[in-house]
């Protein structure tokens, strides 16, 4: 039987949780070492981040992108290192937003020793720009395009995308009335920031415009939830931050991924990162202002590899949000592919149960390695 390929799924902003993966700290050396290295290289900043990471809920400090983003990067990288050391490196790496940067570090695009500096550069790029919010909506992109009057260039909702209809309501670019909205300009600047599932879409934009969109969608019966973010990530509001980050990334000398370190599947393009893209700072830095196509990327993997040979989806999120849409895919429902959580959730999250769940995932990885055949031809 051909071996299933493992796919490490790494979270981004919005999925951060108090003490995420903290139950592995000091319980698994292969996780502890990269975390300590990260904190150590950042000096006093690292000490503050470590304190914020280990603080129990509620911890509003995690809503601050300058805290959440570095911790998501560090924890994602350390999880990947721990899986690789205890079992074997995942065959495929798929990260959401800053999780994609963690995947790039695991693949050798950036030197692991530079993770602390990368996190600091990303935080500096966010200073003074891109402030706003993010809103998760239980709807497809198409549904929201109809409801909000269509999305303009870059998936943004712009005031110029709608005109007044005969009844005084706004009419979208596709001719669909936007019920209950008299002033279409109230939505200006809101954009589709992420496609996380078939009916899981994230919007981002300036606070006032996002609040107007949120109220409109609630009035229309949509389920919405504000995400823990003080920035409008993956929207045009982040273009300035993206340019600053590109300039900083050039100094790190990004390289082509190492073949033995796992293949990075981009949640920006939905396909494998090429060597040329990996070496281009604009590819990684521009991600800050580009929408995340996480679900299209994951769906493509399941469509093409989900049954032959099948996939083991290693969910590195502290809320299991990364694997939630996959559980409804036919390849997972019929057992050809399998979801393996790496961390505990709920009340058990961040405590000893993390180590138990992680050990169970490693055991399952070992089982499938021992009971399958590697068809690599050795000459």
C-alpha positions as CSV (number, residue, x, y, z in Angstrom):
1,X,0.0,0.0,0.0
2,X,1.3,3.4,-1.0
3,X,2.1,5.7,1.9
4,X,-0.2,8.6,2.6
5,X,1.4,12.0,2.5
6,X,1.3,14.2,5.6
7,X,0.2,17.8,5.3
8,X,1.0,20.2,8.1
9,X,-1.6,23.0,8.4
10,X,-0.4,26.1,10.2
11,X,-2.8,28.9,11.4
12,X,-2.7,32.7,11.0
13,X,-4.2,35.8,12.7
14,X,-7.6,35.1,14.2
15,X,-6.8,31.6,15.2
16,X,-4.5,32.6,18.1
17,X,-5.5,31.3,21.5
18,X,-4.2,31.8,25.0
19,X,-1.4,29.3,25.7
20,X,-1.7,27.8,22.3
21,X,0.6,24.7,22.2
22,X,2.0,25.7,25.7
23,X,1.3,22.1,26.9
24,X,4.2,20.9,24.7
25,X,6.6,23.5,26.2
26,X,9.1,21.7,28.5
27,X,7.2,18.5,27.8
28,X,8.7,17.9,24.4
29,X,12.3,19.0,23.9
30,X,11.9,19.1,20.1
31,X,9.2,21.8,20.6
32,X,10.8,23.6,23.5
33,X,14.2,24.2,21.9
34,X,13.0,26.2,18.9
35,X,10.6,28.2,21.1
36,X,13.4,29.1,23.5
37,X,15.7,30.0,20.6
38,X,13.1,32.3,19.3
39,X,12.5,34.1,22.6
40,X,16.2,34.2,23.3
41,X,17.1,36.0,20.0
42,X,14.5,38.7,20.7
43,X,16.0,39.6,24.2
44,X,13.6,41.6,26.3
45,X,10.9,41.6,23.6
46,X,11.2,37.8,23.6
47,X,10.7,37.7,27.4
48,X,7.5,39.8,27.0
49,X,6.2,37.5,24.3
50,X,6.9,34.4,26.3
51,X,5.0,35.9,29.2
52,X,2.1,36.8,27.0
53,X,2.1,33.4,25.4
54,X,2.0,31.5,28.8
55,X,-0.6,33.8,30.4
56,X,-4.0,32.0,30.8
57,X,-7.3,33.3,29.4
58,X,-8.6,35.9,29.2
59,X,-5.6,37.7,27.7
60,X,-6.7,40.7,25.5
61,X,-3.0,41.2,24.7
62,X,-3.3,38.5,22.1
63,X,-5.6,40.7,20.1
64,X,-2.6,42.9,19.4
65,X,-1.0,41.9,16.1
66,X,2.4,42.8,17.4
67,X,2.0,40.0,20.0
68,X,-0.2,37.5,18.1
69,X,1.8,37.4,14.8
70,X,5.2,36.7,16.3
71,X,3.7,34.0,18.5
72,X,1.8,32.3,15.6
73,X,5.0,32.3,13.6
74,X,7.1,30.8,16.4
75,X,4.6,28.2,17.5
76,X,3.9,27.1,13.9
77,X,7.6,26.7,13.2
78,X,8.2,24.9,16.5
79,X,5.3,22.5,15.8
80,X,6.7,21.7,12.4
81,X,10.2,21.1,13.9
82,X,8.7,18.9,16.6
83,X,6.8,16.7,14.1
84,X,9.9,16.4,11.9
85,X,12.2,15.5,14.8
86,X,9.8,13.0,16.5
87,X,8.5,11.4,13.3
88,X,9.5,12.8,9.9
89,X,9.2,16.1,8.2
90,X,5.7,16.6,6.7
91,X,5.6,16.0,2.9
92,X,3.5,19.2,2.4
93,X,3.2,22.5,4.2
94,X,0.1,24.7,4.0
95,X,0.0,27.8,6.1
96,X,-2.7,30.4,6.6
97,X,-1.4,34.0,6.4
98,X,1.6,34.2,8.9
99,X,1.4,30.4,9.0
100,X,2.7,30.5,5.4
101,X,5.8,32.3,6.6
102,X,6.3,29.6,9.2
103,X,6.0,27.0,6.4
104,X,8.6,28.9,4.4
105,X,11.0,28.8,7.4
106,X,10.4,25.0,7.8
107,X,11.1,24.5,4.1
108,X,14.4,26.4,4.2
109,X,13.3,29.5,2.3
110,X,14.4,31.5,5.4
111,X,17.0,30.5,7.9
112,X,15.4,29.2,11.1
113,X,17.9,31.3,13.1
114,X,16.2,34.4,11.5
115,X,12.7,33.6,12.8
116,X,13.0,36.1,15.6
117,X,14.2,38.8,13.2
118,X,11.5,38.0,10.7
119,X,8.9,38.3,13.3
120,X,10.3,41.7,14.4
121,X,10.5,42.9,10.8
122,X,6.8,41.9,10.3
123,X,5.8,43.7,13.5
124,X,7.7,46.9,12.4
125,X,6.0,46.8,9.0
126,X,2.6,46.9,10.8
127,X,3.4,50.0,12.8
128,X,1.2,53.0,11.9
129,X,-0.6,51.4,9.0
130,X,-3.4,49.0,8.1
131,X,-5.5,49.5,11.2
132,X,-9.0,48.1,11.1
133,X,-10.7,44.8,11.7
134,X,-11.6,41.4,10.4
135,X,-15.0,39.7,10.3
136,X,-15.8,36.0,9.8
137,X,-19.0,35.4,7.9
138,X,-20.8,32.0,7.4
139,X,-21.3,32.6,3.7
140,X,-19.6,31.9,0.4
141,X,-17.8,34.6,-1.5
142,X,-20.5,34.6,-4.2
143,X,-23.2,35.1,-1.6
144,X,-21.4,38.1,-0.1
145,X,-20.8,39.5,-3.6
146,X,-24.5,39.5,-4.3
147,X,-25.4,40.8,-0.8
148,X,-22.9,43.6,-0.8
149,X,-23.2,44.6,-4.4
150,X,-20.1,42.9,-5.9
151,X,-16.4,43.1,-5.2
152,X,-14.1,45.4,-7.2
153,X,-10.4,45.2,-8.0
154,X,-8.5,43.1,-5.4
155,X,-11.9,41.8,-4.1
156,X,-12.5,45.1,-2.4
157,X,-16.0,46.6,-2.0
158,X,-15.8,50.1,-3.3
159,X,-18.3,52.9,-3.3
160,X,-17.9,53.2,-7.1
161,X,-19.2,49.6,-7.5
162,X,-22.8,50.5,-6.9
163,X,-25.4,53.0,-8.1
164,X,-28.7,54.1,-6.8
165,X,-31.6,52.0,-8.1
166,X,-35.1,53.3,-8.9
167,X,-36.3,52.4,-5.4
168,X,-33.4,54.3,-3.7
169,X,-31.5,51.1,-2.8
170,X,-27.9,50.5,-3.8
171,X,-27.5,48.3,-6.9
172,X,-24.3,46.3,-7.2
173,X,-22.1,45.9,-10.3
174,X,-24.0,42.7,-11.1
175,X,-27.3,44.4,-10.9
176,X,-28.4,42.8,-7.7
177,X,-30.0,45.2,-5.2
178,X,-28.3,45.6,-1.9
179,X,-31.4,45.5,0.4
180,X,-31.6,47.9,3.3
181,X,-28.5,50.0,2.3
182,X,-29.2,53.6,1.2
183,X,-25.6,54.8,1.1
184,X,-23.3,52.3,-0.6
185,X,-20.3,54.4,0.4
186,X,-20.6,53.1,4.0
187,X,-19.0,49.8,2.8
188,X,-16.0,51.4,1.1
189,X,-12.7,49.7,1.7
190,X,-14.1,46.4,2.9
191,X,-12.5,43.4,1.1
192,X,-12.6,39.6,1.0
193,X,-9.5,38.8,3.1
194,X,-9.7,35.0,3.3
195,X,-11.6,32.0,1.9
196,X,-11.5,29.5,4.7
197,X,-14.2,27.0,3.7
198,X,-17.1,26.5,1.3
199,X,-19.1,28.9,3.4
200,X,-16.4,30.5,5.6
201,X,-15.4,33.9,4.3
202,X,-13.4,36.6,6.1
203,X,-13.9,40.3,5.4
204,X,-11.4,43.0,6.4
205,X,-11.4,46.8,6.2
206,X,-11.6,50.0,8.2
207,X,-13.5,49.8,11.4
208,X,-16.4,52.0,10.6
209,X,-17.0,50.4,7.2
210,X,-16.7,46.9,8.6
211,X,-19.2,47.8,11.3
212,X,-21.6,48.9,8.7
213,X,-21.2,45.7,6.8
214,X,-21.5,43.6,10.0
215,X,-24.8,45.3,10.9
216,X,-26.2,44.9,7.4
217,X,-25.3,41.2,7.3
218,X,-26.7,40.5,10.8
219,X,-29.9,42.3,9.8
220,X,-30.1,39.9,6.8
221,X,-29.7,36.8,8.9
222,X,-26.0,36.0,8.4
223,X,-23.9,34.5,11.1
224,X,-20.9,36.8,11.7
225,X,-18.1,36.9,14.2
226,X,-15.4,39.6,14.8
227,X,-11.9,38.1,14.7
228,X,-9.1,39.0,17.2
229,X,-7.3,41.5,15.0
230,X,-6.6,45.2,15.2
231,X,-5.5,45.3,11.5
232,X,-7.4,44.8,8.2
233,X,-5.0,42.0,7.1
234,X,-5.2,40.8,3.5
235,X,-7.0,43.9,2.3
236,X,-5.9,47.0,0.3
237,X,-5.5,48.8,3.7
238,X,-2.3,46.7,4.2
239,X,-0.5,47.8,1.0
240,X,1.8,50.2,2.8
241,X,2.7,47.5,5.4
242,X,3.3,45.0,2.6
243,X,5.8,47.4,0.8
244,X,7.7,47.9,4.1
245,X,7.8,44.2,4.7
246,X,9.1,43.4,1.2
247,X,12.0,45.8,1.7
248,X,12.8,44.1,5.0
249,X,12.6,40.6,3.6
250,X,15.1,41.3,0.8
251,X,17.8,41.5,3.5
252,X,17.1,37.9,4.6
253,X,18.0,36.5,1.2
254,X,15.1,34.1,0.6
255,X,16.1,30.8,-1.1
256,X,14.4,28.1,-3.0
257,X,12.9,25.4,-0.7
258,X,15.0,22.4,0.2
259,X,13.6,19.3,-1.5
260,X,13.9,17.2,1.7
261,X,12.1,19.8,3.9
262,X,8.6,19.5,2.5
263,X,6.7,21.2,-0.4
264,X,5.1,24.5,0.4
265,X,1.6,24.9,-1.0
266,X,0.7,28.6,-1.1
267,X,-2.6,29.8,0.3
268,X,-2.0,32.9,-1.8
269,X,-1.9,31.1,-5.1
270,X,-3.5,27.8,-4.2
271,X,-0.6,25.8,-5.8
272,X,2.9,24.8,-5.0
273,X,5.4,27.6,-4.4
274,X,8.0,27.7,-7.3
275,X,11.7,28.2,-6.7
276,X,11.4,31.6,-8.5
277,X,8.5,32.7,-6.2
278,X,10.3,31.5,-3.1
279,X,13.4,33.7,-3.9
280,X,11.2,36.8,-4.5
281,X,10.6,39.0,-1.4
282,X,7.6,40.5,-3.1
283,X,5.9,37.0,-3.1
284,X,6.1,36.8,0.7
285,X,5.7,40.4,1.6
286,X,2.8,41.1,-0.8
287,X,0.9,38.4,1.0
288,X,0.0,41.0,3.7
289,X,-2.3,42.8,1.3
290,X,-3.5,39.8,-0.8
291,X,-6.5,37.6,0.0
292,X,-5.8,34.2,1.6
293,X,-7.2,31.3,-0.6
294,X,-6.8,28.7,2.1
295,X,-9.8,26.6,1.2
296,X,-9.2,26.5,-2.5
297,X,-5.6,25.4,-1.8
298,X,-6.7,22.7,0.7
299,X,-9.5,21.5,-1.6
300,X,-7.1,21.2,-4.5
301,X,-4.9,18.9,-2.4
302,X,-7.9,16.8,-1.3
303,X,-9.2,16.6,-4.9
304,X,-5.9,15.5,-6.4
305,X,-4.2,13.5,-3.6
306,X,-7.0,12.8,-1.1
307,X,-7.7,9.3,-2.4
308,X,-4.4,8.4,-4.1
309,X,-2.5,7.8,-2.0
310,X,-4.6,9.8,0.6
311,X,-3.5,12.5,3.0
312,X,-2.9,12.8,6.7
313,X,-3.9,16.4,7.6
314,X,-1.9,17.5,10.7
315,X,-4.0,20.4,12.2
316,X,-1.6,22.7,14.0
317,X,-4.3,25.2,15.1
318,X,-5.4,25.5,18.7
319,X,-9.1,25.6,17.7
320,X,-9.0,22.9,14.9
321,X,-10.4,25.5,12.5
322,X,-7.9,24.5,9.8
323,X,-9.2,21.0,9.4
324,X,-12.9,21.8,9.9
325,X,-13.8,22.3,6.2
326,X,-11.8,19.3,5.2
327,X,-13.9,17.0,7.4
328,X,-16.8,17.5,4.9
329,X,-14.7,16.7,1.9
330,X,-15.6,13.3,0.3
331,X,-12.0,12.1,0.6
332,X,-12.1,12.6,4.4
333,X,-15.7,11.4,4.8
334,X,-14.9,8.0,3.1
335,X,-11.7,7.5,5.1
336,X,-9.2,7.8,2.3
337,X,-7.7,10.8,4.0
338,X,-7.6,11.5,7.7
339,X,-7.4,14.5,10.1
340,X,-4.9,14.3,12.9
341,X,-5.1,17.2,15.4
342,X,-1.8,18.1,17.0
343,X,-3.2,20.1,20.0
344,X,-6.0,19.8,22.5
345,X,-8.9,22.1,22.4
346,X,-11.4,23.7,24.8
347,X,-10.7,23.6,28.5
348,X,-7.8,21.1,27.9
349,X,-6.0,23.4,25.5
350,X,-2.6,24.7,26.6
351,X,-2.2,22.1,29.4
352,X,-0.9,18.5,29.7
353,X,-3.6,17.3,27.2
354,X,-1.6,19.0,24.4
355,X,1.3,16.5,24.9
356,X,-1.2,13.6,24.9
357,X,-2.9,14.7,21.7
358,X,0.5,15.4,20.1
359,X,1.7,11.9,21.1
360,X,-1.4,10.3,19.6
361,X,-0.8,12.1,16.3
362,X,2.8,10.9,16.3
363,X,1.7,7.3,17.0
364,X,-0.7,7.4,14.1
365,X,2.0,8.8,11.8
366,X,4.3,5.9,13.0
367,X,1.5,3.3,12.3
368,X,0.9,4.4,8.8
369,X,4.7,4.6,8.1
370,X,5.2,1.0,9.4
371,X,2.3,-0.5,7.5
372,X,2.8,1.1,4.1
373,X,5.4,0.6,1.5
374,X,7.8,3.3,0.2
375,X,7.9,2.9,-3.5
376,X,11.0,5.0,-4.0
377,X,13.3,3.4,-6.6
378,X,16.9,3.2,-5.5
379,X,19.4,2.7,-8.3
